[in-house]
C-alpha cells in the first residue's frame, strides 16, 4: 500500500478517535460505572418528572443530558423529533455557571449551528450569557435550546409553544404554571432537578406529595451513595462535617421542616410496592378512622408467614355518611374476596370515638356500621408516642429491615406518611393524619400471622379420604 495513503488513513483514524473521545455524550453512563437513577430518569415516560437530590448527586448532569438528547434527536428511550425547549435557571449568573456550562460540555460542537448571546462573544460562549442555541438534529432540521432565568419575571415566559422545559433548581410557582401552559398544545414535558433547601414549598405539595394525584407526575430522589463517580472517602469526610439537618437536604435530597419528618425511615423505593394478589390466609383485618367533614380512612391489612404487614387497599373520602362508607368498604372487600364471619359480617378496628353519639344521629358510628354489616371493635390502643414507635419499627427496624409494605394504590396513606412532621414540644402537627391514626391502631394490636404448615403426603391422603367419607354420608 502507498505510504502516503497509509499516513492519510492513520491521520483520519486519529481525527475520528479525537472527535469521539472529545464528545462527552459518548461516555455518559455507557462504559464502566453507571448511575442507575440517571438512567431511570431518562427512561421515564411521564410528562412531569423531577429529581430531588443532594449536592453532587448527578441530578443537574441528567437534566443537561436530557436537553442535549432532545435537541440532537439522539434520545435513546424516546421517539426523536425537531424540538424547541427552554432551560430555566434562577438567575443569569446561575445559568452561566451551572446549566449552560453542563449543556455545552455534552453538546457536540459539530452539532452547533449558531449561538446567540445576551452578553459576551460566541467564540467564548461558556463565559458569557447565552440567549439560545440552534442545534443540528439527527432528524434533519434545527432544534432550538432557549435559556431563561426566573429573575426576568413571569411576563418573559409568555407566548411560546414548547416541547419541553427544564428547571435547574426550584422556580417560583407562577413561573412553573406559566411554563406548563407553554408545553400544553404540543403535549410537551416538564422536568426539574433541584436540591430542596427552601423547606415545604409548592414543589413539596404539587410534586413530592402529588396532592392533585396527577398521573403524569414522577420523581426520583438521589443521594451521594447513588452517584458511583463520587469518592467514598470524600463522602465519608463530608458526611462527618455536616449537621443532621444539612445531611437530610444536602446529601439525601429530602424536604425538611424545622421539627423534622416523623417517619424519616420511610423509603418509597422499599416500603411502597406494586399490588399483587395476596393469599387468602394472609388476610388479617380492616382498620378505620371515622370522619364526617374530615375524611374517613379505611385500609385492608394482610400479614405473611414471616410477620410482614401489607396494606393492600384503601377507602378515603370526606363528607359522606356511614352508610356510604360502609357500602364502599364492602365493595372493596368483595373485590378482594375478603373474609367474613359465619353471619356474613366484615370485622374491623375503629377509633373508640365511634362510640359517641352526635346531635346529627340517634345512633353512634359503631351501631351504624353494624346495621350495614360491619362489626367494628373500638378496643384499640391510641397511645400516640408508643404507636409512632411501633410504626417506625415496621417501616425500618434496628437491623435496617422493613416489615411494612404499602400497595401503590393506597395513595392517601403514602401521602400522609410523607407529610407528617414534628411540631412544637415534640408533638406531631395535627394535620392530614387520618390514615396514620388507623395505621397506628392496627399495628398496636400486634398483627397476627399463621405459621405455614407443610403437610406430609400421608396427612394429605388422610384428609382426602376423610372428605370422601363425609361426602358419602350425605349422598345416599
C-alpha positions as CSV (number, residue, x, y, z in Angstrom):
1,X,0.0,0.0,0.0
2,X,1.2,3.5,-0.8
3,X,2.9,5.1,2.2
4,X,1.2,8.4,1.7
5,X,-2.2,6.6,1.7
6,X,-1.4,4.8,4.9
7,X,-0.3,8.1,6.5
8,X,-3.7,9.7,5.5
9,X,-5.6,6.8,6.9
10,X,-3.8,6.9,10.2
11,X,-4.3,10.7,10.4
12,X,-8.0,10.2,9.6
13,X,-8.3,7.5,12.3
14,X,-6.6,9.8,14.8
15,X,-9.1,12.6,14.0
16,X,-12.0,10.2,14.4
17,X,-10.7,9.0,17.7
18,X,-10.1,12.6,18.9
19,X,-13.7,13.6,17.9
20,X,-15.2,10.5,19.6
21,X,-13.2,11.0,22.8
22,X,-13.9,14.7,22.9
23,X,-17.6,14.0,22.7
24,X,-18.6,13.6,26.4
25,X,-22.0,12.3,25.4
26,X,-20.4,9.1,24.1
27,X,-19.3,8.2,27.6
28,X,-22.4,9.2,29.6
29,X,-23.5,6.0,31.5
30,X,-22.1,3.8,28.8
31,X,-18.8,2.4,30.0
32,X,-17.7,1.3,33.4
33,X,-19.6,2.9,36.2
34,X,-23.3,3.6,35.6
35,X,-25.6,5.9,37.5
36,X,-28.8,3.8,37.7
37,X,-31.1,6.6,38.8
38,X,-30.0,8.9,36.0
39,X,-30.9,6.1,33.6
40,X,-34.3,5.7,35.3
41,X,-34.9,9.4,34.8
42,X,-34.2,9.2,31.1
43,X,-36.3,6.1,30.6
44,X,-39.4,7.6,32.4
45,X,-42.2,8.4,30.0
46,X,-44.1,10.7,32.5
47,X,-44.5,14.3,31.3
48,X,-43.7,16.0,34.7
49,X,-40.5,14.4,36.0
50,X,-38.4,15.7,38.9
51,X,-35.1,14.7,40.5
52,X,-34.7,15.7,44.2
53,X,-31.0,15.3,45.1
54,X,-28.3,16.5,47.4
55,X,-25.3,18.4,46.1
56,X,-23.0,16.4,43.7
57,X,-25.5,13.6,43.3
58,X,-25.6,13.9,39.5
59,X,-29.1,15.5,39.2
60,X,-28.0,18.5,37.1
61,X,-26.0,16.2,34.9
62,X,-29.0,14.2,33.9
63,X,-31.1,17.3,33.3
64,X,-28.5,18.7,30.9
65,X,-28.1,15.4,29.1
66,X,-31.8,15.1,28.6
67,X,-31.9,18.6,26.9
68,X,-29.0,17.5,24.6
69,X,-30.7,14.2,23.8
70,X,-33.9,16.1,22.9
71,X,-32.2,18.8,20.9
72,X,-29.9,16.5,18.9
73,X,-32.6,13.9,18.2
74,X,-30.5,11.3,19.9
75,X,-32.7,10.2,22.8
76,X,-32.2,6.5,23.4
77,X,-35.6,5.9,25.0
78,X,-38.0,8.2,23.2
79,X,-39.3,9.0,19.7
80,X,-37.0,11.7,18.3
81,X,-38.1,14.9,16.5
82,X,-37.1,18.5,16.0
83,X,-37.6,20.3,19.3
84,X,-37.8,23.7,20.9
85,X,-37.3,24.0,24.6
86,X,-36.3,26.2,27.5
87,X,-33.6,25.8,30.2
88,X,-34.8,27.8,33.2
89,X,-32.3,28.9,35.9
90,X,-32.8,31.0,39.0
91,X,-30.6,33.9,37.6
92,X,-28.5,34.7,34.6
93,X,-25.3,34.1,36.6
94,X,-26.5,30.7,37.8
95,X,-27.4,29.9,34.2
96,X,-23.9,30.6,33.1
97,X,-22.2,28.8,35.9
98,X,-24.4,25.7,36.1
99,X,-27.0,24.6,33.5
100,X,-25.4,26.4,30.5
101,X,-21.9,25.0,31.3
102,X,-23.2,21.5,31.6
103,X,-25.1,21.6,28.3
104,X,-22.0,23.0,26.5
105,X,-20.0,20.1,28.0
106,X,-22.3,17.5,26.5
107,X,-23.5,19.2,23.3
108,X,-21.1,18.1,20.4
109,X,-19.6,21.2,18.8
110,X,-20.2,19.6,15.4
111,X,-24.0,19.9,16.0
112,X,-24.0,23.6,16.9
113,X,-25.3,25.7,14.0
114,X,-25.5,29.0,15.8
115,X,-25.2,30.5,19.3
116,X,-26.9,33.8,20.0
117,X,-25.6,35.7,23.1
118,X,-27.2,38.0,25.6
119,X,-23.7,39.1,26.6
120,X,-20.2,38.0,25.7
121,X,-18.8,36.6,22.5
122,X,-19.9,33.5,20.6
123,X,-16.3,32.3,20.4
124,X,-16.2,32.3,24.2
125,X,-19.9,31.3,24.9
126,X,-19.2,29.4,28.1
127,X,-18.1,32.6,29.8
128,X,-21.0,34.7,28.5
129,X,-24.7,34.6,28.8
130,X,-26.5,32.6,26.0
131,X,-29.9,33.6,24.7
132,X,-30.4,30.5,22.5
133,X,-28.5,27.7,20.6
134,X,-29.6,26.3,17.2
135,X,-28.7,22.6,17.1
136,X,-28.4,20.3,14.1
137,X,-30.8,17.4,14.8
138,X,-30.4,13.9,13.7
139,X,-34.0,14.2,12.4
140,X,-32.8,16.6,9.6
141,X,-33.5,20.1,10.9
142,X,-32.6,22.6,13.5
143,X,-33.7,22.3,17.2
144,X,-33.6,25.3,19.5
145,X,-32.5,25.5,23.1
146,X,-33.6,28.7,24.8
147,X,-32.3,30.0,28.1
148,X,-34.4,31.8,30.7
149,X,-33.9,33.0,34.2
150,X,-36.6,33.4,36.9
151,X,-35.4,36.8,37.9
152,X,-36.7,38.0,34.5
153,X,-40.3,37.8,35.9
154,X,-43.3,35.8,34.7
155,X,-44.1,38.0,31.7
156,X,-40.9,36.9,30.0
157,X,-42.2,33.3,30.0
158,X,-45.3,34.0,27.9
159,X,-46.2,33.4,24.3
160,X,-44.0,30.5,23.2
161,X,-45.1,26.9,22.3
162,X,-42.6,24.4,23.5
163,X,-41.7,20.7,23.5
164,X,-40.0,20.8,26.9
165,X,-38.9,23.0,29.9
166,X,-36.0,22.0,32.2
167,X,-36.0,23.7,35.6
168,X,-32.5,23.7,37.1
169,X,-33.4,24.2,40.8
170,X,-36.8,25.2,42.1
171,X,-38.6,28.0,40.3
172,X,-41.3,30.3,41.7
173,X,-44.8,28.7,41.4
174,X,-46.1,31.3,39.0
175,X,-43.3,30.6,36.5
176,X,-43.8,26.9,36.8
177,X,-47.5,27.3,35.9
178,X,-46.7,29.7,33.1
179,X,-44.2,27.1,31.7
180,X,-46.9,24.4,31.9
181,X,-49.0,26.5,29.6
182,X,-46.1,26.7,27.2
183,X,-46.0,22.9,26.7
184,X,-49.7,22.4,26.6
185,X,-50.5,22.5,22.9
186,X,-47.5,20.3,22.0
187,X,-48.2,17.8,24.8
188,X,-44.7,18.6,25.9
189,X,-42.9,17.8,29.1
190,X,-41.6,19.5,32.2
191,X,-38.6,18.2,34.1
192,X,-36.8,19.6,37.1
193,X,-33.6,18.9,39.0
194,X,-33.2,20.5,42.4
195,X,-31.9,20.3,46.0
196,X,-34.8,21.1,48.3
197,X,-33.3,23.8,50.5
198,X,-36.4,26.1,50.8
199,X,-38.5,23.8,53.1
200,X,-42.1,22.7,52.4
201,X,-42.8,24.9,49.3
202,X,-45.3,24.4,46.5
203,X,-42.9,21.7,45.0
204,X,-43.3,19.6,48.1
205,X,-47.1,19.7,47.8
206,X,-47.5,19.6,44.0
207,X,-44.7,17.2,43.1
208,X,-43.5,15.3,46.1
209,X,-46.9,14.7,47.8
210,X,-48.7,14.9,44.4
211,X,-51.7,16.3,46.3
212,X,-53.7,16.5,43.0
213,X,-52.9,12.9,42.2
214,X,-51.6,13.8,38.7
215,X,-50.8,10.6,36.8
216,X,-48.0,12.4,34.9
217,X,-46.1,13.4,38.0
218,X,-42.9,11.3,38.7
219,X,-39.9,11.9,40.9
220,X,-36.7,10.3,42.0
221,X,-34.5,11.0,45.0
222,X,-30.7,10.9,44.6
223,X,-28.2,10.9,47.3
224,X,-24.4,10.6,47.4
225,X,-24.4,6.8,47.5
226,X,-26.3,6.7,44.2
227,X,-23.5,8.5,42.4
228,X,-20.8,5.9,41.5
229,X,-18.4,8.7,40.5
230,X,-18.0,10.2,44.0
231,X,-15.1,9.1,46.2
232,X,-16.2,7.1,49.1
233,X,-13.5,8.7,51.3
234,X,-14.7,12.2,50.3
235,X,-18.3,11.2,51.0
236,X,-17.4,9.9,54.5
237,X,-15.4,13.1,55.2
238,X,-18.1,15.4,54.0
239,X,-20.8,13.5,56.0
240,X,-18.9,14.0,59.2
241,X,-18.6,17.7,58.6
242,X,-22.4,18.4,58.2
243,X,-25.2,18.6,60.8
244,X,-28.0,16.1,60.7
245,X,-30.4,18.7,59.2
246,X,-27.8,19.7,56.5
247,X,-27.3,16.0,55.7
248,X,-31.0,15.4,55.1
249,X,-31.1,18.0,52.3
250,X,-27.6,18.3,51.0
251,X,-26.8,14.6,51.0
252,X,-30.1,12.8,50.8
253,X,-32.1,15.4,48.9
254,X,-35.0,15.4,51.4
255,X,-37.5,18.1,52.1
256,X,-37.1,19.5,55.6
257,X,-39.1,21.4,58.2
258,X,-37.7,22.7,61.5
259,X,-39.1,19.8,63.5
260,X,-38.2,17.1,61.0
261,X,-40.2,14.3,59.5
262,X,-41.9,11.9,61.9
263,X,-41.4,8.8,59.8
264,X,-38.0,9.7,58.4
265,X,-37.3,6.0,57.9
266,X,-39.9,5.8,55.2
267,X,-38.4,5.0,51.7
268,X,-40.8,4.7,48.8
269,X,-38.4,2.5,46.9
270,X,-38.6,0.0,49.7
271,X,-41.9,0.5,51.6
272,X,-44.1,1.0,48.5
273,X,-44.7,-1.9,46.2
274,X,-46.7,-2.9,43.2
275,X,-50.0,-4.6,44.1
276,X,-50.3,-8.4,43.8
277,X,-52.9,-11.0,44.7
278,X,-52.4,-11.9,48.3
279,X,-53.1,-15.5,49.6
280,X,-56.4,-15.8,51.4
281,X,-54.8,-16.9,54.7
282,X,-52.8,-13.6,54.8
283,X,-55.9,-11.6,55.3
284,X,-55.8,-10.1,58.8
285,X,-58.0,-7.0,59.5
286,X,-59.5,-3.7,58.4
287,X,-58.8,-0.5,60.3
288,X,-61.0,2.6,60.3
289,X,-60.6,6.2,61.4
290,X,-64.1,7.7,61.2
291,X,-64.8,11.1,59.9
292,X,-67.8,13.2,58.7
293,X,-66.5,16.5,57.5
294,X,-62.9,15.2,57.7
295,X,-62.1,12.1,55.6
296,X,-63.0,8.6,56.8
297,X,-59.9,6.4,56.3
298,X,-60.1,2.7,56.0
299,X,-57.3,0.2,55.0
300,X,-57.2,-3.5,54.5
301,X,-54.2,-5.2,56.1
302,X,-52.6,-8.6,55.4
303,X,-49.8,-10.4,57.2
304,X,-47.5,-13.0,55.6
305,X,-45.9,-16.1,57.3
306,X,-42.9,-14.0,58.4
307,X,-44.9,-11.3,60.1
308,X,-44.5,-8.7,57.3
309,X,-47.5,-6.4,57.0
310,X,-49.1,-5.4,53.7
311,X,-51.5,-2.6,53.2
312,X,-53.5,-3.8,50.2
313,X,-56.4,-1.4,49.6
314,X,-57.9,1.8,50.9
315,X,-61.1,3.8,51.1
316,X,-60.6,7.5,51.9
317,X,-63.3,10.1,51.5
318,X,-64.8,13.1,53.3
319,X,-68.3,14.5,53.8
320,X,-70.1,11.1,53.3
321,X,-72.5,9.2,55.6
322,X,-71.6,6.0,57.4
323,X,-74.0,4.1,55.1
324,X,-72.0,5.3,52.1
325,X,-68.6,4.4,53.7
326,X,-69.9,1.0,54.7
327,X,-71.0,0.2,51.2
328,X,-67.7,1.3,49.7
329,X,-65.7,-0.8,52.2
330,X,-67.9,-3.8,51.4
331,X,-67.4,-3.2,47.7
332,X,-63.6,-3.3,48.2
333,X,-63.9,-6.4,50.4
334,X,-66.0,-8.2,47.8
335,X,-63.4,-7.4,45.1
336,X,-60.7,-8.8,47.4
337,X,-62.8,-11.8,48.4
338,X,-62.1,-10.6,52.0
339,X,-63.1,-12.9,54.8
340,X,-66.3,-12.6,56.8
341,X,-67.7,-14.4,59.9
342,X,-70.4,-17.0,59.8
343,X,-73.1,-14.4,59.8
344,X,-71.5,-12.6,56.8
345,X,-70.1,-9.7,58.8
346,X,-66.9,-8.0,58.0
347,X,-64.7,-7.2,61.0
348,X,-62.7,-4.0,61.6
349,X,-60.9,-1.9,64.2
350,X,-62.1,1.6,64.7
351,X,-61.3,4.7,66.9
352,X,-63.0,4.5,70.2
353,X,-64.6,7.9,69.5
354,X,-67.0,5.9,67.3
355,X,-68.9,5.0,70.5
356,X,-70.0,8.6,70.9
357,X,-73.4,9.8,69.7
358,X,-73.7,13.1,68.0
359,X,-76.6,15.5,67.6
360,X,-76.8,14.5,64.0
361,X,-77.9,10.9,64.8
362,X,-79.6,8.9,67.5
363,X,-77.1,6.1,66.9
364,X,-73.4,6.1,67.2
365,X,-71.0,5.1,64.4
366,X,-70.4,1.6,65.8
367,X,-74.2,0.9,65.6
368,X,-74.5,2.4,62.1
369,X,-71.6,0.2,60.8
370,X,-73.2,-2.8,62.5
371,X,-76.5,-2.1,60.7
372,X,-74.5,-2.1,57.4
373,X,-72.9,-5.5,58.0
374,X,-69.5,-4.4,59.5
375,X,-68.6,-5.4,63.1
376,X,-66.2,-2.7,64.4
377,X,-64.0,-3.2,67.5
378,X,-63.3,0.0,69.5
379,X,-60.8,-1.6,71.8
380,X,-57.7,0.0,70.2
381,X,-54.6,1.4,71.8
382,X,-54.5,5.1,71.0
383,X,-51.2,6.0,72.7
384,X,-49.6,8.4,70.3
385,X,-45.9,8.0,71.1
386,X,-45.9,4.3,71.6
387,X,-47.8,3.9,68.3
388,X,-45.4,6.1,66.4
389,X,-42.5,4.0,67.8
390,X,-44.2,0.8,66.6
391,X,-44.9,2.2,63.2
392,X,-41.3,3.3,62.9
393,X,-40.1,-0.2,63.8
394,X,-42.3,-1.7,61.0
395,X,-41.1,0.9,58.4
396,X,-37.5,0.0,59.3
397,X,-36.3,-1.8,62.4
398,X,-32.9,-1.5,64.2
399,X,-31.4,-4.1,61.8
400,X,-32.4,-2.0,58.8
401,X,-35.1,-4.4,57.7
402,X,-38.6,-3.3,56.6
403,X,-41.8,-5.1,57.7
404,X,-44.4,-2.7,56.3
405,X,-45.2,-2.7,52.6
406,X,-47.9,-0.5,51.1
407,X,-49.5,-1.1,47.7
408,X,-49.1,1.8,45.3
409,X,-52.9,2.2,45.1
410,X,-53.0,3.3,48.7
411,X,-52.1,6.9,47.7
412,X,-53.5,8.7,50.7
413,X,-51.7,6.7,53.3
414,X,-48.4,7.2,51.3
415,X,-49.1,10.9,51.1
416,X,-49.8,11.2,54.8
417,X,-46.6,9.4,55.8
418,X,-44.6,11.7,53.6
419,X,-46.2,14.9,55.0
420,X,-46.2,14.0,58.8
421,X,-43.9,16.5,60.6
422,X,-42.9,17.1,64.2
423,X,-44.2,20.4,65.6
424,X,-43.6,22.2,68.8
425,X,-42.9,20.3,72.1
426,X,-42.0,17.2,70.1
427,X,-45.7,16.6,69.2
428,X,-46.6,15.8,65.5
429,X,-48.5,18.6,63.7
430,X,-52.2,17.6,63.7
431,X,-52.9,17.8,60.0
432,X,-53.9,15.1,57.5
433,X,-53.3,12.2,59.8
434,X,-56.5,10.1,59.4
435,X,-54.8,7.2,57.6
436,X,-51.9,7.3,60.0
437,X,-54.2,7.1,63.0
438,X,-55.8,3.9,61.8
439,X,-52.4,2.5,60.8
440,X,-51.3,3.0,64.4
441,X,-54.4,1.4,65.7
442,X,-53.8,-1.7,63.6
443,X,-50.1,-2.1,64.3
444,X,-50.7,-1.6,68.0
445,X,-53.0,-4.7,68.0
446,X,-50.0,-6.9,67.2
447,X,-50.9,-8.2,63.8
448,X,-51.3,-12.0,63.8
449,X,-50.0,-14.4,61.3
450,X,-50.3,-18.1,61.0
451,X,-47.4,-20.4,60.7
452,X,-47.2,-22.1,57.3
453,X,-47.9,-25.8,57.8
454,X,-46.2,-28.2,55.5
455,X,-48.2,-31.4,55.3
456,X,-46.8,-34.8,54.6
457,X,-48.2,-36.9,51.8
458,X,-49.7,-39.3,54.4
459,X,-51.6,-36.3,56.0
460,X,-52.8,-35.2,52.6
461,X,-54.0,-38.7,51.8
462,X,-55.9,-39.0,55.2
463,X,-57.6,-35.6,54.7
464,X,-58.6,-36.7,51.2
465,X,-60.1,-40.0,52.5
466,X,-62.0,-38.0,55.3
467,X,-63.5,-35.7,52.7
468,X,-64.7,-38.6,50.6
469,X,-66.2,-40.3,53.7
470,X,-68.0,-37.1,54.8
471,X,-69.4,-36.7,51.2
472,X,-70.7,-40.3,51.1
473,X,-72.7,-39.8,54.4
474,X,-74.8,-37.0,52.9
475,X,-75.2,-38.6,49.4
476,X,-77.3,-41.7,49.8
